[in-house]
Amino acid sequence: MSAPDDQARVPNAQDARRANIAALYQELILDHYRRPRNRGNLEHPDISLRKKNPLCGDVIDLQLQFDGDTLRDVRFTGEGCAISQASASMLTQRLKGRTRAEAAEILDRFTRMVHGEEGAADESLGDLRALSGVARLPVRHPCALLAWDILAEALVSRP
Ligand code: ZN
């Protein structure tokens, strides 16, 4: 007797859970947009690169300071949409203190998530999963990936 009720409830519970997660992710993006982490200029960056996303008008200037193989400090400045700025803020938070190999791994996983190849299930991405919804919005991919494209260039250009 309880079976039909359970079946009726399950999809609703899943929908509610999905809606909660979407709201949580949205909140996280807006929080990084309003209170960006590691925003500003480094005094002596090893690498300082600037890129634009002309489709949306986003600009990011990413600055990296290495200590041997480790990213000792990462900062950014820029302007643009909430997705581009939140993504840059999350990048700096996530990559500070990581090795180059770890940074390359996170870069790869994040890029695959944005392209929808990874799904939202890659738990190793942590808070970065807040941007997983962008996978369904190809026009916003350049916004989400702007800071990460700079990181990719920096990791290659660093001798
Ligand atoms: Zn944008």
Backbone and ligand atoms as CSV (ligand in chain L), in Angstrom:
chain,resi,resn,atom,element,x,y,z
A,1,MET,N,N,0.827,-1.207,0.000
A,1,MET,CA,C,0.000,0.000,0.000
A,1,MET,C,C,0.864,1.260,0.000
A,2,SER,N,N,2.024,1.116,0.610
A,2,SER,CA,C,2.867,2.312,0.665
A,2,SER,C,C,3.674,2.493,-0.616
A,3,ALA,N,N,3.739,1.432,-1.429
A,3,ALA,CA,C,4.592,1.489,-2.618
A,3,ALA,C,C,4.248,2.649,-3.559
A,4,PRO,N,N,2.956,2.807,-3.932
A,4,PRO,CA,C,2.632,3.902,-4.855
A,4,PRO,C,C,3.020,5.275,-4.280
A,5,ASP,N,N,2.780,5.405,-2.982
A,5,ASP,CA,C,3.145,6.693,-2.359
A,5,ASP,C,C,4.645,6.942,-2.446
A,6,ASP,N,N,5.406,5.877,-2.144
A,6,ASP,CA,C,6.855,6.018,-2.185
A,6,ASP,C,C,7.324,6.400,-3.585
A,7,GLN,N,N,6.721,5.696,-4.566
A,7,GLN,CA,C,7.122,5.982,-5.945
A,7,GLN,C,C,6.790,7.426,-6.326
A,8,ALA,N,N,5.653,7.881,-5.803
A,8,ALA,CA,C,5.247,9.246,-6.125
A,8,ALA,C,C,6.175,10.252,-5.448
A,9,ARG,N,N,6.655,9.866,-4.269
A,9,ARG,CA,C,7.473,10.826,-3.518
A,9,ARG,C,C,8.904,10.917,-4.043
A,10,VAL,N,N,9.415,9.790,-4.532
A,10,VAL,CA,C,10.838,9.763,-4.891
A,10,VAL,C,C,11.242,10.848,-5.901
A,11,PRO,N,N,10.509,10.957,-7.014
A,11,PRO,CA,C,10.906,11.997,-7.976
A,11,PRO,C,C,10.840,13.397,-7.372
A,12,ASN,N,N,9.826,13.628,-6.524
A,12,ASN,CA,C,9.714,14.951,-5.905
A,12,ASN,C,C,10.909,15.241,-5.011
A,13,ALA,N,N,11.306,14.229,-4.270
A,13,ALA,CA,C,12.455,14.403,-3.381
A,13,ALA,C,C,13.714,14.683,-4.193
A,14,GLN,N,N,13.842,13.976,-5.301
A,14,GLN,CA,C,15.020,14.196,-6.160
A,14,GLN,C,C,14.990,15.598,-6.761
A,15,ASP,N,N,13.795,15.992,-7.217
A,15,ASP,CA,C,13.673,17.332,-7.793
A,15,ASP,C,C,14.035,18.397,-6.764
A,16,ALA,N,N,13.532,18.186,-5.546
A,16,ALA,CA,C,13.790,19.153,-4.478
A,16,ALA,C,C,15.281,19.206,-4.173
A,17,ARG,N,N,15.916,18.041,-4.170
A,17,ARG,CA,C,17.346,17.979,-3.876
A,17,ARG,C,C,18.142,18.706,-4.966
A,18,ARG,N,N,17.738,18.435,-6.218
A,18,ARG,CA,C,18.408,19.115,-7.336
A,18,ARG,C,C,18.239,20.628,-7.239
A,19,ALA,N,N,17.015,21.056,-6.896
A,19,ALA,CA,C,16.745,22.494,-6.782
A,19,ALA,C,C,17.577,23.097,-5.660
A,20,ASN,N,N,17.703,22.359,-4.556
A,20,ASN,CA,C,18.514,22.842,-3.430
A,20,ASN,C,C,19.968,22.995,-3.830
A,21,ILE,N,N,20.482,21.996,-4.531
A,21,ILE,CA,C,21.885,22.047,-4.959
A,21,ILE,C,C,22.091,23.206,-5.926
A,22,ALA,N,N,21.137,23.381,-6.869
A,22,ALA,CA,C,21.243,24.476,-7.830
A,22,ALA,C,C,21.254,25.818,-7.110
A,23,ALA,N,N,20.415,25.944,-6.084
A,23,ALA,CA,C,20.347,27.195,-5.319
A,23,ALA,C,C,21.650,27.419,-4.557
A,24,LEU,N,N,22.183,26.339,-4.006
A,24,LEU,CA,C,23.444,26.397,-3.263
A,24,LEU,C,C,24.585,26.822,-4.190
A,25,TYR,N,N,24.635,26.219,-5.365
A,25,TYR,CA,C,25.669,26.543,-6.345
A,25,TYR,C,C,25.558,28.000,-6.770
A,26,GLN,N,N,24.313,28.438,-7.013
A,26,GLN,CA,C,24.076,29.819,-7.420
A,26,GLN,C,C,24.568,30.787,-6.347
A,27,GLU,N,N,24.271,30.426,-5.101
A,27,GLU,CA,C,24.673,31.253,-3.960
A,27,GLU,C,C,26.198,31.363,-3.867
A,28,LEU,N,N,26.864,30.234,-4.114
A,28,LEU,CA,C,28.322,30.182,-4.051
A,28,LEU,C,C,28.953,31.059,-5.135
A,29,ILE,N,N,28.381,30.994,-6.340
A,29,ILE,CA,C,28.880,31.820,-7.447
A,29,ILE,C,C,28.722,33.301,-7.107
A,30,LEU,N,N,27.546,33.666,-6.592
A,30,LEU,CA,C,27.302,35.072,-6.264
A,30,LEU,C,C,28.197,35.541,-5.112
A,31,ASP,N,N,28.466,34.639,-4.175
A,31,ASP,CA,C,29.333,34.981,-3.047
A,31,ASP,C,C,30.752,35.290,-3.530
A,32,HIS,N,N,31.257,34.475,-4.449
A,32,HIS,CA,C,32.605,34.725,-5.000
A,32,HIS,C,C,32.620,35.985,-5.856
A,33,TYR,N,N,31.500,36.253,-6.529
A,33,TYR,CA,C,31.403,37.445,-7.374
A,33,TYR,C,C,31.400,38.709,-6.512
A,34,ARG,N,N,30.651,38.659,-5.408
A,34,ARG,CA,C,30.519,39.844,-4.552
A,34,ARG,C,C,31.724,40.030,-3.642
A,35,ARG,N,N,32.304,38.915,-3.194
A,35,ARG,CA,C,33.465,38.982,-2.292
A,35,ARG,C,C,34.591,38.136,-2.867
A,36,PRO,N,N,35.195,38.598,-3.972
A,36,PRO,CA,C,36.218,37.778,-4.637
A,36,PRO,C,C,37.398,37.479,-3.724
A,37,ARG,N,N,37.885,36.247,-3.787
A,37,ARG,CA,C,39.048,35.848,-2.993
A,37,ARG,C,C,40.319,36.111,-3.809
A,38,ASN,N,N,41.375,36.525,-3.114
A,38,ASN,CA,C,42.690,36.719,-3.751
A,38,ASN,C,C,42.629,37.702,-4.917
A,39,ARG,N,N,41.813,38.708,-4.767
A,39,ARG,CA,C,41.743,39.739,-5.793
A,39,ARG,C,C,42.774,40.816,-5.485
A,40,GLY,N,N,43.542,41.212,-6.487
A,40,GLY,CA,C,44.558,42.241,-6.308
A,40,GLY,C,C,45.804,41.873,-7.083
A,41,ASN,N,N,46.845,42.679,-6.896
A,41,ASN,CA,C,48.082,42.472,-7.643
A,41,ASN,C,C,49.193,41.928,-6.754
A,42,LEU,N,N,49.981,41.018,-7.297
A,42,LEU,CA,C,51.176,40.548,-6.611
A,42,LEU,C,C,52.301,41.543,-6.855
A,43,GLU,N,N,53.175,41.718,-5.857
A,43,GLU,CA,C,54.263,42.657,-6.005
A,43,GLU,C,C,55.295,42.156,-7.031
A,44,HIS,N,N,55.602,40.866,-6.947
A,44,HIS,CA,C,56.619,40.299,-7.849
A,44,HIS,C,C,56.124,38.999,-8.478
A,45,PRO,N,N,55.154,39.085,-9.361
A,45,PRO,CA,C,54.652,37.854,-9.985
A,45,PRO,C,C,55.681,37.277,-10.962
A,46,ASP,N,N,55.769,35.957,-11.001
A,46,ASP,CA,C,56.600,35.306,-12.016
A,46,ASP,C,C,55.918,35.376,-13.371
A,47,ILE,N,N,54.609,35.298,-13.337
A,47,ILE,CA,C,53.831,35.364,-14.566
A,47,ILE,C,C,52.624,36.263,-14.337
A,48,SER,N,N,52.371,37.146,-15.277
A,48,SER,CA,C,51.181,37.975,-15.238
A,48,SER,C,C,50.599,37.991,-16.644
A,49,LEU,N,N,49.436,37.406,-16.791
A,49,LEU,CA,C,48.830,37.289,-18.114
A,49,LEU,C,C,47.397,37.809,-18.084
A,50,ARG,N,N,47.038,38.424,-19.203
A,50,ARG,CA,C,45.714,39.023,-19.299
A,50,ARG,C,C,45.003,38.448,-20.518
A,51,LYS,N,N,43.756,38.120,-20.338
A,51,LYS,CA,C,42.965,37.628,-21.457
A,51,LYS,C,C,41.576,38.242,-21.410
A,52,LYS,N,N,40.982,38.311,-22.605
A,52,LYS,CA,C,39.621,38.846,-22.708
A,52,LYS,C,C,38.702,37.810,-23.322
A,53,ASN,N,N,37.467,37.897,-22.963
A,53,ASN,CA,C,36.431,37.115,-23.628
A,53,ASN,C,C,35.517,38.108,-24.336
A,54,PRO,N,N,35.809,38.388,-25.617
A,54,PRO,CA,C,35.076,39.445,-26.320
A,54,PRO,C,C,33.582,39.150,-26.452
A,55,LEU,N,N,33.203,37.876,-26.378
A,55,LEU,CA,C,31.789,37.514,-26.512
A,55,LEU,C,C,30.947,38.123,-25.403
A,56,CYS,N,N,31.580,38.307,-24.230
A,56,CYS,CA,C,30.825,38.746,-23.048
A,56,CYS,C,C,31.401,40.025,-22.454
A,57,GLY,N,N,32.623,40.403,-22.900
A,57,GLY,CA,C,33.271,41.585,-22.342
A,57,GLY,C,C,34.041,41.316,-21.065
A,58,ASP,N,N,34.298,40.047,-20.757
A,58,ASP,CA,C,35.045,39.707,-19.541
A,58,ASP,C,C,36.536,39.926,-19.749
A,59,VAL,N,N,37.191,40.391,-18.692
A,59,VAL,CA,C,38.646,40.555,-18.690
A,59,VAL,C,C,39.185,39.959,-17.396
A,60,ILE,N,N,40.257,39.175,-17.510
A,60,ILE,CA,C,40.931,38.644,-16.322
A,60,ILE,C,C,42.431,38.844,-16.486
A,61,ASP,N,N,43.043,39.317,-15.413
A,61,ASP,CA,C,44.498,39.400,-15.327
A,61,ASP,C,C,44.904,38.468,-14.197
A,62,LEU,N,N,45.604,37.399,-14.557
A,62,LEU,CA,C,45.985,36.391,-13.563
A,62,LEU,C,C,47.477,36.498,-13.277
A,63,GLN,N,N,47.818,36.491,-12.010
A,63,GLN,CA,C,49.211,36.618,-11.607
A,63,GLN,C,C,49.607,35.428,-10.749
A,64,LEU,N,N,50.738,34.844,-11.105
A,64,LEU,CA,C,51.205,33.649,-10.407
A,64,LEU,C,C,52.599,33.872,-9.857
A,65,GLN,N,N,52.808,33.339,-8.669
A,65,GLN,CA,C,54.150,33.353,-8.084
A,65,GLN,C,C,54.500,31.927,-7.661
A,66,PHE,N,N,55.606,31.457,-8.191
A,66,PHE,CA,C,56.035,30.091,-7.898
A,66,PHE,C,C,57.084,30.073,-6.805
A,67,ASP,N,N,57.114,28.976,-6.083
A,67,ASP,CA,C,58.201,28.682,-5.153
A,67,ASP,C,C,58.677,27.291,-5.538
A,68,GLY,N,N,59.686,27.253,-6.405
A,68,GLY,CA,C,60.080,25.969,-6.971
A,68,GLY,C,C,58.958,25.427,-7.831
A,69,ASP,N,N,58.413,24.301,-7.442
A,69,ASP,CA,C,57.365,23.649,-8.220
A,69,ASP,C,C,55.967,24.008,-7.714
A,70,THR,N,N,55.928,24.796,-6.670
A,70,THR,CA,C,54.642,25.076,-6.013
A,70,THR,C,C,54.145,26.481,-6.338
A,71,LEU,N,N,52.854,26.585,-6.551
A,71,LEU,CA,C,52.231,27.889,-6.742
A,71,LEU,C,C,52.094,28.543,-5.373
A,72,ARG,N,N,53.019,29.452,-5.073
A,72,ARG,CA,C,53.005,30.040,-3.744
A,72,ARG,C,C,51.859,31.023,-3.589
A,73,ASP,N,N,51.606,31.798,-4.648
A,73,ASP,CA,C,50.516,32.770,-4.557
A,73,ASP,C,C,49.854,32.930,-5.925
A,74,VAL,N,N,48.571,33.150,-5.899
A,74,VAL,CA,C,47.799,33.358,-7.121
A,74,VAL,C,C,46.813,34.489,-6.858
A,75,ARG,N,N,46.844,35.487,-7.702
A,75,ARG,CA,C,45.889,36.594,-7.546
A,75,ARG,C,C,45.321,36.969,-8.902
A,76,PHE,N,N,44.235,37.702,-8.852
A,76,PHE,CA,C,43.642,38.140,-10.113
A,76,PHE,C,C,42.993,39.506,-9.957
A,77,THR,N,N,42.897,40.187,-11.084
A,77,THR,CA,C,42.033,41.357,-11.181
A,77,THR,C,C,41.203,41.168,-12.439
A,78,GLY,N,N,40.179,41.955,-12.575
A,78,GLY,CA,C,39.381,41.824,-13.781
A,78,GLY,C,C,37.998,42.389,-13.600
A,79,GLU,N,N,37.248,42.263,-14.678
A,79,GLU,CA,C,35.857,42.685,-14.633
A,79,GLU,C,C,35.060,41.856,-15.625
A,80,GLY,N,N,33.790,41.803,-15.403
A,80,GLY,CA,C,32.948,41.033,-16.310
A,80,GLY,C,C,31.807,40.386,-15.563
A,81,CYS,N,N,31.244,39.365,-16.169
A,81,CYS,CA,C,30.046,38.734,-15.620
A,81,CYS,C,C,30.370,37.923,-14.363
A,82,ALA,N,N,29.339,37.571,-13.637
A,82,ALA,CA,C,29.494,36.851,-12.368
A,82,ALA,C,C,30.218,35.525,-12.574
A,83,ILE,N,N,29.934,34.850,-13.679
A,83,ILE,CA,C,30.550,33.537,-13.903
A,83,ILE,C,C,32.056,33.677,-14.107
A,84,SER,N,N,32.467,34.655,-14.918
A,84,SER,CA,C,33.903,34.816,-15.183
A,84,SER,C,C,34.663,35.215,-13.922
A,85,GLN,N,N,34.090,36.102,-13.129
A,85,GLN,CA,C,34.781,36.590,-11.939
A,85,GLN,C,C,34.764,35.554,-10.815
A,86,ALA,N,N,33.644,34.881,-10.651
A,86,ALA,CA,C,33.551,33.837,-9.623
A,86,ALA,C,C,34.490,32.688,-9.960
A,87,SER,N,N,34.572,32.357,-11.243
A,87,SER,CA,C,35.437,31.263,-11.674
A,87,SER,C,C,36.902,31.596,-11.381
A,88,ALA,N,N,37.295,32.846,-11.631
A,88,ALA,CA,C,38.674,33.275,-11.346
A,88,ALA,C,C,38.944,33.243,-9.841
A,89,SER,N,N,37.982,33.710,-9.063
A,89,SER,CA,C,38.127,33.713,-7.611
A,89,SER,C,C,38.288,32.286,-7.077
A,90,MET,N,N,37.453,31.382,-7.587
A,90,MET,CA,C,37.522,29.983,-7.153
A,90,MET,C,C,38.840,29.341,-7.579
A,91,LEU,N,N,39.308,29.717,-8.767
A,91,LEU,CA,C,40.589,29.184,-9.249
A,91,LEU,C,C,41.714,29.537,-8.274
A,92,THR,N,N,41.776,30.810,-7.891
A,92,THR,CA,C,42.876,31.237,-7.006
A,92,THR,C,C,42.798,30.513,-5.669
A,93,GLN,N,N,41.586,30.383,-5.165
A,93,GLN,CA,C,41.397,29.725,-3.878
A,93,GLN,C,C,41.833,28.264,-3.951
A,94,ARG,N,N,41.526,27.637,-5.063
A,94,ARG,CA,C,41.783,26.220,-5.193
A,94,ARG,C,C,43.260,25.894,-5.473
A,95,LEU,N,N,43.942,26.816,-6.178
A,95,LEU,CA,C,45.284,26.475,-6.670
A,95,LEU,C,C,46.437,26.958,-5.802
A,96,LYS,N,N,46.146,27.857,-4.888
A,96,LYS,CA,C,47.182,28.351,-3.995
A,96,LYS,C,C,47.789,27.187,-3.217
A,97,GLY,N,N,49.117,27.063,-3.303
A,97,GLY,CA,C,49.790,26.013,-2.548
A,97,GLY,C,C,49.890,24.679,-3.273
A,98,ARG,N,N,49.334,24.603,-4.481
A,98,ARG,CA,C,49.380,23.341,-5.244
A,98,ARG,C,C,50.656,23.279,-6.084
A,99,THR,N,N,51.051,22.051,-6.405
A,99,THR,CA,C,52.166,21.881,-7.330
A,99,THR,C,C,51.667,22.103,-8.760
A,100,ARG,N,N,52.621,22.214,-9.673
A,100,ARG,CA,C,52.243,22.382,-11.088
A,100,ARG,C,C,51.441,21.199,-11.583
A,101,ALA,N,N,51.850,19.991,-11.176
A,101,ALA,CA,C,51.138,18.789,-11.619
A,101,ALA,C,C,49.704,18.769,-11.084
A,102,GLU,N,N,49.551,19.170,-9.826
A,102,GLU,CA,C,48.197,19.221,-9.239
A,102,GLU,C,C,47.348,20.266,-9.939
A,103,ALA,N,N,47.967,21.418,-10.229
A,103,ALA,CA,C,47.247,22.489,-10.923
A,103,ALA,C,C,46.785,22.017,-12.302
A,104,ALA,N,N,47.664,21.295,-13.003
A,104,ALA,CA,C,47.327,20.799,-14.338
A,104,ALA,C,C,46.177,19.790,-14.265
A,105,GLU,N,N,46.184,18.985,-13.218
A,105,GLU,CA,C,45.130,17.980,-13.025
A,105,GLU,C,C,43.769,18.648,-12.768
A,106,ILE,N,N,43.765,19.654,-11.891
A,106,ILE,CA,C,42.524,20.376,-11.577
A,106,ILE,C,C,42.029,21.109,-12.828
A,107,LEU,N,N,42.971,21.730,-13.550
A,107,LEU,CA,C,42.638,22.412,-14.801
A,107,LEU,C,C,41.947,21.455,-15.775
A,108,ASP,N,N,42.501,20.267,-15.902
A,108,ASP,CA,C,41.948,19.279,-16.833
A,108,ASP,C,C,40.541,18.847,-16.408
A,109,ARG,N,N,40.378,18.546,-15.123
A,109,ARG,CA,C,39.069,18.110,-14.624
A,109,ARG,C,C,38.018,19.204,-14.748
A,110,PHE,N,N,38.430,20.428,-14.413
A,110,PHE,CA,C,37.486,21.544,-14.479
A,110,PHE,C,C,37.044,21.792,-15.925
A,111,THR,N,N,38.019,21.776,-16.847
A,111,THR,CA,C,37.708,22.018,-18.253
A,111,THR,C,C,36.742,20.956,-18.783
A,112,ARG,N,N,36.978,19.703,-18.389
A,112,ARG,CA,C,36.075,18.637,-18.832
A,112,ARG,C,C,34.679,18.804,-18.245
A,113,MET,N,N,34.598,19.263,-16.999
A,113,MET,CA,C,33.290,19.492,-16.383
A,113,MET,C,C,32.521,20.567,-17.143
A,114,VAL,N,N,33.202,21.669,-17.457
A,114,VAL,CA,C,32.539,22.776,-18.155
A,114,VAL,C,C,32.061,22.326,-19.533
A,115,HIS,N,N,32.836,21.467,-20.180
A,115,HIS,CA,C,32.431,20.971,-21.488
A,115,HIS,C,C,31.407,19.848,-21.394
A,116,GLY,N,N,31.013,19.527,-20.156
A,116,GLY,CA,C,29.968,18.532,-19.974
A,116,GLY,C,C,30.444,17.105,-20.124
A,117,GLU,N,N,31.761,16.910,-20.102
A,117,GLU,CA,C,32.291,15.559,-20.279
A,117,GLU,C,C,32.411,14.836,-18.940
A,118,GLU,N,N,32.348,15.615,-17.883
A,118,GLU,CA,C,32.651,15.056,-16.570
A,118,GLU,C,C,31.407,14.906,-15.700
A,119,GLY,N,N,30.347,15.678,-16.000
A,119,GLY,CA,C,29.187,15.680,-15.125
A,119,GLY,C,C,29.516,16.390,-13.834
A,120,ALA,N,N,28.532,16.499,-12.983
A,120,ALA,CA,C,28.739,17.211,-11.725
A,120,ALA,C,C,29.299,16.288,-10.664
A,121,ALA,N,N,29.536,15.039,-11.038
A,121,ALA,CA,C,29.833,14.029,-10.025
A,121,ALA,C,C,31.303,13.987,-9.616
A,122,ASP,N,N,32.166,14.720,-10.305
A,122,ASP,CA,C,33.581,14.680,-9.972
A,122,ASP,C,C,33.802,15.395,-8.640
A,123,GLU,N,N,33.721,14.628,-7.557
A,123,GLU,CA,C,33.737,15.231,-6.228
A,123,GLU,C,C,35.074,15.876,-5.894
A,124,SER,N,N,36.125,15.471,-6.593
A,124,SER,CA,C,37.435,16.048,-6.300
A,124,SER,C,C,37.455,17.546,-6.628
A,125,LEU,N,N,36.493,17.999,-7.418
A,125,LEU,CA,C,36.464,19.411,-7.785
A,125,LEU,C,C,35.894,20.289,-6.672
A,126,GLY,N,N,35.249,19.696,-5.688
A,126,GLY,CA,C,34.756,20.455,-4.540
A,126,GLY,C,C,33.840,21.602,-4.938
A,127,ASP,N,N,34.133,22.788,-4.397
A,127,ASP,CA,C,33.296,23.964,-4.655
A,127,ASP,C,C,33.241,24.346,-6.123
A,128,LEU,N,N,34.253,23.944,-6.874
A,128,LEU,CA,C,34.276,24.282,-8.305
A,128,LEU,C,C,33.078,23.690,-9.034
A,129,ARG,N,N,32.455,22.667,-8.426
A,129,ARG,CA,C,31.260,22.071,-9.029
A,129,ARG,C,C,30.108,23.062,-9.109
A,130,ALA,N,N,30.219,24.168,-8.367
A,130,ALA,CA,C,29.184,25.202,-8.438
A,130,ALA,C,C,29.014,25.696,-9.872
A,131,LEU,N,N,30.086,25.576,-10.669
A,131,LEU,CA,C,30.038,26.054,-12.055
A,131,LEU,C,C,29.645,24.949,-13.044
A,132,SER,N,N,29.235,23.799,-12.531
A,132,SER,CA,C,28.916,22.674,-13.422
A,132,SER,C,C,27.705,22.964,-14.301
A,133,GLY,N,N,26.795,23.839,-13.834
A,133,GLY,CA,C,25.603,24.160,-14.617
A,133,GLY,C,C,25.936,24.834,-15.939
A,134,VAL,N,N,27.133,25.423,-16.014
A,134,VAL,CA,C,27.563,26.112,-17.236
A,134,VAL,C,C,27.671,25.131,-18.413
A,135,ALA,N,N,27.844,23.849,-18.091
A,135,ALA,CA,C,27.971,22.839,-19.152
A,135,ALA,C,C,26.768,22.878,-20.101
A,136,ARG,N,N,25.608,23.224,-19.554
A,136,ARG,CA,C,24.387,23.263,-20.385
A,136,ARG,C,C,24.259,24.573,-21.156
A,137,LEU,N,N,25.200,25.504,-20.961
A,137,LEU,CA,C,25.107,26.822,-21.581
A,137,LEU,C,C,26.379,27.118,-22.362
A,138,PRO,N,N,26.505,26.543,-23.566
A,138,PRO,CA,C,27.757,26.680,-24.334
A,138,PRO,C,C,28.219,28.124,-24.496
A,139,VAL,N,N,27.284,29.065,-24.570
A,139,VAL,CA,C,27.655,30.467,-24.774
A,139,VAL,C,C,28.412,31.012,-23.561
A,140,ARG,N,N,28.241,30.358,-22.397
A,140,ARG,CA,C,28.934,30.813,-21.191
A,140,ARG,C,C,30.244,30.060,-20.933
A,141,HIS,N,N,30.560,29.078,-21.754
A,141,HIS,CA,C,31.812,28.329,-21.545
A,141,HIS,C,C,33.039,29.259,-21.517
A,142,PRO,N,N,33.130,30.227,-22.478
A,142,PRO,CA,C,34.304,31.114,-22.453
A,142,PRO,C,C,34.383,31.948,-21.170
A,143,CYS,N,N,33.222,32.267,-20.573
A,143,CYS,CA,C,33.212,33.017,-19.309
A,143,CYS,C,C,33.839,32.164,-18.203
A,144,ALA,N,N,33.361,30.933,-18.089
A,144,ALA,CA,C,33.815,30.040,-17.014
A,144,ALA,C,C,35.277,29.648,-17.187
A,145,LEU,N,N,35.736,29.589,-18.443
A,145,LEU,CA,C,37.078,29.068,-18.715
A,145,LEU,C,C,38.144,30.160,-18.872
A,146,LEU,N,N,37.740,31.428,-18.837
A,146,LEU,CA,C,38.686,32.510,-19.128
A,146,LEU,C,C,39.933,32.441,-18.228
A,147,ALA,N,N,39.733,32.414,-16.918
A,147,ALA,CA,C,40.878,32.370,-15.994
A,147,ALA,C,C,41.674,31.073,-16.165
A,148,TRP,N,N,40.979,30.004,-16.495
A,148,TRP,CA,C,41.617,28.689,-16.629
A,148,TRP,C,C,42.444,28.605,-17.908
A,149,ASP,N,N,41.993,29.321,-18.957
A,149,ASP,CA,C,42.787,29.396,-20.188
A,149,ASP,C,C,44.117,30.104,-19.914
A,150,ILE,N,N,44.056,31.116,-19.049
A,150,ILE,CA,C,45.284,31.823,-18.691
A,150,ILE,C,C,46.197,30.897,-17.896
A,151,LEU,N,N,45.607,30.157,-16.970
A,151,LEU,CA,C,46.403,29.198,-16.190
A,151,LEU,C,C,47.086,28.193,-17.105
A,152,ALA,N,N,46.350,27.692,-18.095
A,152,ALA,CA,C,46.915,26.707,-19.028
A,152,ALA,C,C,48.129,27.298,-19.734
A,153,GLU,N,N,47.993,28.551,-20.164
A,153,GLU,CA,C,49.094,29.230,-20.850
A,153,GLU,C,C,50.279,29.417,-19.897
A,154,ALA,N,N,49.970,29.790,-18.661
A,154,ALA,CA,C,51.032,30.027,-17.670
A,154,ALA,C,C,51.788,28.745,-17.369
A,155,LEU,N,N,51.083,27.640,-17.257
A,155,LEU,CA,C,51.738,26.378,-16.911
A,155,LEU,C,C,52.656,25.923,-18.034
A,156,VAL,N,N,52.302,26.276,-19.259
A,156,VAL,CA,C,53.135,25.917,-20.400
A,156,VAL,C,C,54.330,26.860,-20.523
A,157,SER,N,N,54.094,28.150,-20.266
A,157,SER,CA,C,55.134,29.149,-20.523
A,157,SER,C,C,56.211,29.141,-19.452
A,158,ARG,N,N,55.874,28.668,-18.276
A,158,ARG,CA,C,56.849,28.643,-17.184
A,158,ARG,C,C,57.944,27.621,-17.477
A,159,PRO,N,N,59.226,28.057,-17.513
A,159,PRO,CA,C,60.320,27.125,-17.821
A,159,PRO,C,C,60.503,26.067,-16.724
L,1,ZN,ZN,ZN,31.003,36.374,-19.156
